[in-house]
Amino acid sequence: MVLKEIAKLDTAGATKFDIAQTPTHFRLRLLYPDRDEYQVKERYKWFLIDKQTMLPVEMINHFLMGGKKQSEHFKVSDLKVNGSARPYNY
């Protein structure tokens, strides 16, 4: 299964970015504005990006709607990449 968020990491509309890293992964959180007309608050998407492949391997989509927490959690467990991946060095 290919997640659309993995195929295209869309940052349009994000108001803030939080970035952190571990020895093997980058952590990226995109925060989005509240949508008062739909009672949607505290919106964010959180990605765990593998440093070797530079591909997201985990994603959480979170928001509150009408005061109730809603969350989608996707985790890639069997990632296959064509050819050898070279590490990306910042």
PyMOL commands that set and color helices and strands:
alter all, ss='L'
color gray80, all
select helices_A, chain A and resi 4-7+36-38
alter helices_A, ss='H'
color red, helices_A
select strands_A, chain A and resi 16-21+25-32+40-50+56-65+68-75
alter strands_A, ss='S'
color yellow, strands_A
deselect
rebuild
show_as cartoon
